[in-house]
Amino acid sequence: MTKPVKILIGDDHRIVREGLKQVLADAPEVEVVAEAETGPEILQRIDDLGGHEGLAAVLLDIALPGRDGMDVLQALRKRWPLLPVLMLSTYPEKQYAVRCIKLGAAGYLNKSAHPDDMIAAVRKVAGGGVYVSAVTAEALASAISGSAGNSTTKNATESLSHREHQVFRLLTAGQTVGEIGAQLGLASNTVSTYRLRILEKTGAKNDVELALYAERHARSPNL
């Protein structure tokens, strides 16, 4: 008998979790044993299940309340380094796949991916592999070639720190400084400081220009 592939789904939208479970139902060996909606809840449930001893993989959304998905990923790399994490997002692979994989994700998949690709990705990472789609592979290759070239040709967002990139993503999604502070657990003046650094690095003068910058560079593999 095939050993069950036990999965935890971390996503704050119930309809997404239900959709994922429906897709994974076509893989008889895959068993969704837990769900969680917030960053802290995800970490707690994984601890309760014994990390890699009780789970084969975690499906983790990037945009989460309470604690950002990338923060959760970093925490899991430290706490449970043997537990594979497949990042899921509505953000294009070219924008976030490279950053997630650099942080230790075992793969990155857009939520709009074909169900067969979703099942293949889960099986791959649960088996100890790294799932890389054609788009992600292209982004990784571009990132590697870019890092070997002249740094002045890089997209400015490549120079953003992890926290700056989080604030950048939320600013360009239309969130206010106060909302970002609440989501990331930061004081508003700290978020404002990150915002000023981001504006300086990207050359944008305000949030409108920053949003236009993000849209203009949306097809850049390093964003």
C-alpha positions as CSV (number, residue, x, y, z in Angstrom):
1,M,0.0,0.0,0.0
2,T,1.3,3.4,-1.0
3,K,2.3,5.6,2.0
4,P,0.0,8.6,2.3
5,V,1.5,12.0,1.2
6,K,0.3,14.2,4.0
7,I,-0.2,17.9,3.2
8,L,-1.0,21.1,5.0
9,I,-2.6,23.9,3.1
10,G,-1.8,27.4,4.3
11,D,-4.1,30.0,2.6
12,D,-6.5,32.6,4.1
13,H,-9.2,32.0,1.5
14,R,-11.5,29.1,2.1
15,I,-12.6,28.8,-1.5
16,V,-8.9,28.4,-2.5
17,R,-8.4,25.7,0.1
18,E,-11.5,23.9,-1.1
19,G,-10.4,24.2,-4.7
20,L,-6.9,22.8,-3.9
21,K,-8.4,19.9,-2.0
22,Q,-10.7,19.1,-4.9
23,V,-7.7,19.1,-7.3
24,L,-5.6,17.0,-5.0
25,A,-8.4,14.5,-4.6
26,D,-7.4,13.2,-8.1
27,A,-4.1,12.0,-6.5
28,P,-5.3,9.1,-4.3
29,E,-2.0,9.0,-2.3
30,V,-2.2,12.7,-1.3
31,E,-4.1,13.5,1.9
32,V,-4.8,17.0,3.1
33,V,-4.5,16.5,6.9
34,A,-4.5,20.2,8.0
35,E,-5.5,23.7,7.0
36,A,-4.6,27.1,8.4
37,E,-5.5,30.7,7.5
38,T,-2.8,32.9,9.0
39,G,1.0,32.9,9.2
40,P,1.1,32.2,13.0
41,E,-1.6,29.5,12.8
42,I,0.3,27.8,10.0
43,L,3.5,27.6,12.1
44,Q,1.6,26.4,15.1
45,R,-0.2,23.6,13.1
46,I,3.1,22.5,11.6
47,D,4.6,22.3,15.1
48,D,1.6,20.4,16.4
49,L,2.0,17.8,13.5
50,G,5.8,17.4,14.1
51,G,7.1,19.2,11.0
52,H,8.6,16.8,8.5
53,E,7.7,13.8,10.7
54,G,4.0,14.4,10.3
55,L,3.9,16.1,6.9
56,A,5.3,15.4,3.5
57,A,4.9,19.0,2.3
58,V,3.3,22.4,2.9
59,L,1.4,24.4,0.3
60,L,1.9,28.0,1.3
61,D,0.3,31.2,0.0
62,I,2.5,34.3,-0.2
63,A,-0.1,36.9,0.9
64,L,-1.2,35.9,4.4
65,P,-2.7,37.8,7.4
66,G,-0.7,37.9,10.6
67,R,2.6,37.0,9.0
68,D,3.7,37.2,5.4
69,G,4.1,33.9,3.6
70,M,7.8,34.6,2.9
71,D,8.4,35.2,6.6
72,V,6.7,31.9,7.3
73,L,8.9,30.2,4.7
74,Q,12.0,31.5,6.4
75,A,10.8,30.4,9.8
76,L,10.1,26.9,8.5
77,R,13.6,26.7,6.9
78,K,15.0,27.3,10.4
79,R,12.6,25.2,12.4
80,W,11.9,22.4,10.0
81,P,14.6,22.4,7.3
82,L,13.6,19.0,6.0
83,L,10.0,20.0,5.4
84,P,9.4,20.9,1.7
85,V,7.4,24.0,1.0
86,L,5.6,24.7,-2.3
87,M,4.7,28.4,-2.6
88,L,1.4,29.2,-4.2
89,S,0.4,32.7,-5.3
90,T,-1.6,34.7,-7.8
91,Y,1.5,36.7,-8.5
92,P,3.3,35.8,-11.8
93,E,6.1,33.3,-11.5
94,K,8.6,35.7,-13.1
95,Q,8.0,38.2,-10.3
96,Y,8.3,36.0,-7.2
97,A,9.5,32.5,-8.1
98,V,13.2,33.3,-7.9
99,R,12.9,35.2,-4.6
100,C,11.0,32.3,-3.0
101,I,13.4,29.6,-4.2
102,K,16.3,31.7,-2.9
103,L,14.6,31.7,0.5
104,G,14.4,28.0,0.4
105,A,11.1,27.0,-1.2
106,A,11.0,23.6,-3.0
107,G,8.9,25.1,-5.7
108,Y,6.6,27.9,-6.8
109,L,3.3,27.6,-8.6
110,N,0.7,30.1,-9.7
111,K,-2.8,29.3,-8.4
112,S,-4.1,29.4,-11.9
113,A,-1.9,26.4,-12.9
114,H,-3.4,23.4,-14.6
115,P,-4.6,20.8,-12.0
116,D,-2.2,18.2,-13.5
117,D,0.7,20.6,-12.9
118,M,-0.5,21.2,-9.3
119,I,-0.5,17.4,-8.6
120,A,2.9,17.0,-10.3
121,A,4.3,19.8,-8.2
122,V,3.0,18.3,-5.0
123,R,4.4,14.9,-5.8
124,K,7.7,16.4,-6.8
125,V,8.4,18.4,-3.7
126,A,6.9,15.7,-1.4
127,G,9.4,13.3,-2.9
128,G,12.3,15.5,-2.0
129,G,12.6,17.2,-5.4
130,V,12.4,20.8,-6.5
131,Y,9.5,21.7,-8.8
132,V,10.5,24.2,-11.4
133,S,8.1,25.2,-14.2
134,A,9.4,26.3,-17.6
135,V,8.6,29.9,-16.7
136,T,10.4,29.6,-13.3
137,A,13.4,27.9,-15.0
138,E,13.7,30.8,-17.4
139,A,13.5,33.3,-14.5
140,L,16.2,31.4,-12.6
141,A,18.4,31.3,-15.7
142,S,18.0,35.1,-16.2
143,A,18.7,35.8,-12.5
144,I,21.9,33.8,-12.6
145,S,23.1,35.3,-15.8
146,G,22.1,38.8,-14.5
147,S,24.1,38.2,-11.3
148,A,27.2,37.4,-13.3
149,G,26.8,40.5,-15.4
150,N,27.0,44.2,-14.8
151,S,25.0,45.0,-11.7
152,T,23.8,48.3,-13.1
153,T,21.6,46.4,-15.6
154,K,19.6,44.7,-12.9
155,N,16.1,45.7,-12.1
156,A,16.2,48.0,-9.0
157,T,13.9,45.7,-7.1
158,E,16.8,43.1,-7.0
159,S,18.5,45.4,-4.5
160,L,15.6,45.5,-2.1
161,S,16.0,43.6,1.1
162,H,13.4,40.9,2.1
163,R,11.5,43.4,4.2
164,E,11.7,46.1,1.7
165,H,10.3,43.8,-1.0
166,Q,7.4,42.9,1.3
167,V,6.5,46.5,1.8
168,F,7.0,47.1,-2.0
169,R,4.6,44.4,-2.8
170,L,1.9,45.7,-0.4
171,L,2.3,49.3,-1.5
172,T,1.9,48.4,-5.1
173,A,-1.2,46.4,-4.1
174,G,-2.7,49.6,-2.8
175,Q,-2.3,49.1,0.9
176,T,-1.7,52.1,3.2
177,V,1.3,52.5,5.5
178,G,-0.9,51.7,8.5
179,E,-2.4,48.6,6.8
180,I,1.1,47.3,6.0
181,G,2.3,47.9,9.5
182,A,-0.6,46.0,10.9
183,Q,0.0,43.1,8.5
184,L,3.7,42.9,9.0
185,G,3.7,43.7,12.7
186,L,5.7,47.0,12.2
187,A,5.2,50.5,13.5
188,S,3.9,52.9,10.9
189,N,7.1,55.1,11.0
190,T,9.2,51.9,10.3
191,V,7.0,51.2,7.3
192,S,7.4,54.8,6.2
193,T,11.2,54.4,6.4
194,Y,11.1,51.3,4.2
195,R,8.8,53.2,1.8
196,L,11.4,56.0,1.5
197,R,14.2,53.5,0.8
198,I,12.1,51.8,-1.8
199,L,11.2,55.1,-3.6
200,E,14.9,56.0,-3.6
201,K,16.0,52.6,-5.0
202,T,13.4,52.5,-7.7
203,G,13.5,56.2,-8.6
204,A,9.8,56.6,-8.0
205,K,8.6,59.9,-6.5
206,N,5.4,58.6,-5.0
207,D,3.1,55.6,-4.6
208,V,1.5,56.2,-8.0
209,E,4.8,56.1,-9.8
210,L,5.8,53.1,-7.7
211,A,2.7,51.2,-8.9
212,L,3.5,52.2,-12.5
213,Y,7.1,51.0,-12.0
214,A,5.8,47.7,-10.8
215,E,3.5,47.3,-13.7
216,R,6.2,48.4,-16.2
217,H,8.6,45.8,-14.9
218,A,6.1,43.0,-14.3
219,R,7.7,40.9,-17.0
220,S,11.1,41.2,-15.5
221,P,12.3,37.9,-14.0
222,N,14.0,39.7,-11.2
223,L,11.1,41.7,-9.8
